[in-house]
């Protein structure tokens, strides 16, 4: 594939990419759904810029950690930013076409990998937010704030169940009238209206608050 024609120039400015990294955080925040519009502390955020502001300034999310305590959330963001510097190459420099093409392709590949990583992080965060809403509406009253309660002292805490365990239990409540001791009448309508996709989001949420 031809990206560039062979070049012989008197003076050429090359651009090299360097990565900046900063860590921003927010402690004891009330809501997962509003964090991106909340001013973050530390690093280049400086208690002045939100995550949305940082993205607009060219920063991207490289990693995120979420912890919870007393129904409050603490967030740690690792943000990265690419900057450019210009270097002058000596007169009559002969540029190797293949090397230039390889560099361009590498940058395109790196950009694609970074974009895919950001999309994955956003997808996980969205799943946790939606999982919290589903959990509060369907599960919290019996299973506790973090899935730590044994409902009616007969079931394992939800936080200790795998996704397969959850799917199995929901299937049993839906299809069997003798499952769940005497509490089938409580769980059956909930189970009948809970999808596998919703269970996966509930599991993501519980895992995030029980680390």
C-alpha positions as CSV (number, residue, x, y, z in Angstrom):
1,X,0.0,0.0,0.0
2,X,1.4,3.4,-1.1
3,X,0.9,6.1,1.6
4,X,3.7,8.5,0.6
5,X,5.8,9.1,-2.5
6,X,9.6,9.0,-2.0
7,X,10.8,12.3,-0.6
8,X,14.2,14.1,-0.8
9,X,14.0,17.5,0.8
10,X,16.3,20.2,2.0
11,X,14.6,20.8,5.3
12,X,11.9,18.6,6.9
13,X,10.0,18.9,10.2
14,X,9.2,15.6,11.8
15,X,6.6,15.1,14.5
16,X,7.0,12.7,17.4
17,X,4.3,11.7,19.8
18,X,4.8,11.7,23.5
19,X,2.3,10.6,26.1
20,X,1.3,12.7,29.1
21,X,-0.3,11.0,32.1
22,X,-2.2,12.5,35.0
23,X,-4.4,11.1,37.8
24,X,-7.6,12.8,38.8
25,X,-10.0,11.7,41.5
26,X,-13.3,12.4,43.3
27,X,-14.1,11.1,46.7
28,X,-17.5,10.6,48.4
29,X,-19.6,11.4,45.4
30,X,-23.3,10.7,45.5
31,X,-24.1,9.4,42.0
32,X,-22.3,7.4,39.4
33,X,-24.5,8.9,36.7
34,X,-23.2,12.5,37.3
35,X,-19.5,11.9,37.7
36,X,-18.5,12.9,34.2
37,X,-20.0,16.4,34.7
38,X,-18.4,16.8,38.2
39,X,-15.2,18.8,38.8
40,X,-12.3,16.3,39.6
41,X,-9.5,16.9,42.1
42,X,-5.8,16.3,41.7
43,X,-3.5,16.2,38.7
44,X,-4.3,18.4,35.7
45,X,-8.0,18.5,36.8
46,X,-7.1,20.8,39.6
47,X,-10.6,20.8,41.2
48,X,-11.5,23.0,38.2
49,X,-12.2,20.6,35.3
50,X,-14.7,17.8,34.8
51,X,-14.1,14.6,33.0
52,X,-16.0,16.1,30.0
53,X,-13.8,19.2,30.2
54,X,-10.6,17.0,30.1
55,X,-11.8,15.0,27.1
56,X,-12.5,18.3,25.3
57,X,-8.9,19.4,26.1
58,X,-7.6,16.2,24.4
59,X,-7.3,13.9,27.4
60,X,-8.6,10.3,27.2
61,X,-9.4,7.8,29.9
62,X,-6.7,5.1,30.2
63,X,-8.0,3.4,33.4
64,X,-10.6,3.9,36.1
65,X,-11.1,2.6,39.6
66,X,-14.4,2.9,41.5
67,X,-14.8,2.2,45.2
68,X,-17.8,2.7,47.5
69,X,-18.4,3.3,51.2
70,X,-21.5,4.2,53.0
71,X,-23.4,4.6,49.7
72,X,-20.8,7.1,48.5
73,X,-18.6,6.6,45.5
74,X,-14.9,7.4,45.1
75,X,-13.4,7.5,41.6
76,X,-9.8,7.5,40.4
77,X,-9.2,8.3,36.7
78,X,-5.9,7.8,34.9
79,X,-5.9,10.1,31.9
80,X,-3.5,10.3,29.0
81,X,-2.8,12.9,26.4
82,X,-0.7,12.9,23.2
83,X,1.3,16.0,22.5
84,X,3.6,16.8,19.6
85,X,7.0,18.2,19.2
86,X,8.8,19.2,16.1
87,X,12.4,18.3,15.1
88,X,14.2,19.6,12.1
89,X,16.1,17.1,9.9
90,X,19.3,18.1,8.2
91,X,19.5,19.3,4.6
92,X,19.2,16.8,1.8
93,X,17.9,14.0,4.1
94,X,16.7,11.0,2.2
95,X,13.5,9.7,3.8
96,X,12.8,6.0,3.7
97,X,9.3,5.5,2.4
98,X,8.7,2.2,4.1
99,X,9.8,3.5,7.5
100,X,7.4,6.5,7.1
101,X,4.6,4.2,6.1
102,X,5.2,1.9,9.0
103,X,5.2,4.8,11.4
104,X,1.9,6.1,10.1
105,X,0.3,2.6,10.2
106,X,1.6,2.2,13.8
107,X,0.0,5.4,14.9
108,X,-3.3,4.5,13.2
109,X,-3.2,1.1,14.9
110,X,-2.4,2.7,18.3
111,X,-5.2,5.2,17.9
112,X,-7.7,2.4,17.1
113,X,-6.6,0.4,20.1
114,X,-6.9,3.4,22.4
115,X,-10.4,4.2,21.1
116,X,-11.5,0.6,21.6
117,X,-10.1,0.7,25.2
118,X,-12.1,3.9,25.9
119,X,-15.3,2.4,24.5
120,X,-14.8,-0.7,26.7
121,X,-14.3,1.4,29.8
122,X,-17.4,3.5,28.9
123,X,-19.4,0.3,28.3
124,X,-18.4,-1.1,31.7
125,X,-19.2,2.1,33.5
126,X,-22.6,2.4,31.8
127,X,-23.3,-1.2,32.7
128,X,-22.5,-0.5,36.4
129,X,-24.8,2.6,36.4
130,X,-27.7,0.7,34.8
131,X,-27.0,-2.3,37.1
132,X,-27.3,-0.1,40.2
133,X,-30.7,1.2,39.1
134,X,-32.0,-2.3,38.3
135,X,-30.6,-3.6,41.6
136,X,-32.2,-0.8,43.7
137,X,-35.6,-1.3,42.1
138,X,-35.7,-5.1,42.2
139,X,-33.3,-6.5,44.8
140,X,-32.0,-4.0,47.4
141,X,-35.0,-4.2,49.8
142,X,-34.4,-7.9,50.4
143,X,-30.7,-8.4,49.6
144,X,-29.1,-5.2,51.1
145,X,-27.3,-2.2,49.7
146,X,-24.4,-4.3,48.4
147,X,-26.0,-7.7,48.0
148,X,-24.5,-8.7,51.4
149,X,-27.7,-9.9,53.1
150,X,-29.0,-13.5,53.0
151,X,-32.6,-12.8,52.0
152,X,-35.0,-14.3,54.7
153,X,-31.9,-16.2,56.0
154,X,-32.4,-18.9,53.4
155,X,-30.5,-17.6,50.3
156,X,-26.8,-17.0,49.7
157,X,-25.9,-13.3,49.5
158,X,-26.1,-12.1,45.9
159,X,-22.6,-10.7,46.1
160,X,-21.3,-14.2,46.5
161,X,-23.1,-15.6,43.5
162,X,-21.6,-16.0,40.1
163,X,-23.6,-14.8,37.0
164,X,-24.3,-18.5,36.2
165,X,-25.7,-19.0,39.8
166,X,-28.0,-15.9,39.3
167,X,-29.2,-17.1,36.0
168,X,-29.9,-20.6,37.4
169,X,-31.9,-19.2,40.4
170,X,-34.0,-16.9,38.2
171,X,-34.7,-19.8,35.9
172,X,-35.8,-22.0,38.8
173,X,-38.0,-19.3,40.3
174,X,-39.6,-18.8,36.9
175,X,-40.3,-22.4,36.0
176,X,-40.8,-24.2,39.3
177,X,-43.4,-23.5,41.9
178,X,-41.6,-25.4,44.7
179,X,-38.3,-23.5,44.4
180,X,-37.2,-21.0,47.0
181,X,-38.9,-22.4,50.1
182,X,-42.0,-20.4,50.9
183,X,-40.7,-17.2,49.2
184,X,-41.4,-18.3,45.6
185,X,-44.5,-16.0,45.6
186,X,-42.2,-13.0,46.3
187,X,-39.5,-13.9,43.7
188,X,-41.5,-15.4,40.9
189,X,-42.9,-12.1,39.5
190,X,-39.4,-10.5,39.8
191,X,-37.7,-13.4,38.1
192,X,-40.2,-13.4,35.3
193,X,-39.4,-9.8,34.5
194,X,-35.6,-10.0,34.8
195,X,-33.6,-10.7,31.7
196,X,-30.1,-12.2,31.4
197,X,-28.8,-8.8,30.2
198,X,-30.2,-7.2,33.4
199,X,-28.6,-9.9,35.5
200,X,-25.2,-9.2,33.9
201,X,-25.5,-5.5,34.7
202,X,-26.6,-6.3,38.3
203,X,-23.5,-8.6,38.6
204,X,-21.2,-5.8,37.2
205,X,-22.6,-3.4,39.8
206,X,-22.3,-5.7,42.7
207,X,-18.7,-6.6,41.7
208,X,-17.8,-2.9,41.6
209,X,-19.1,-2.2,45.1
210,X,-17.7,-5.3,46.8
211,X,-14.1,-5.1,45.8
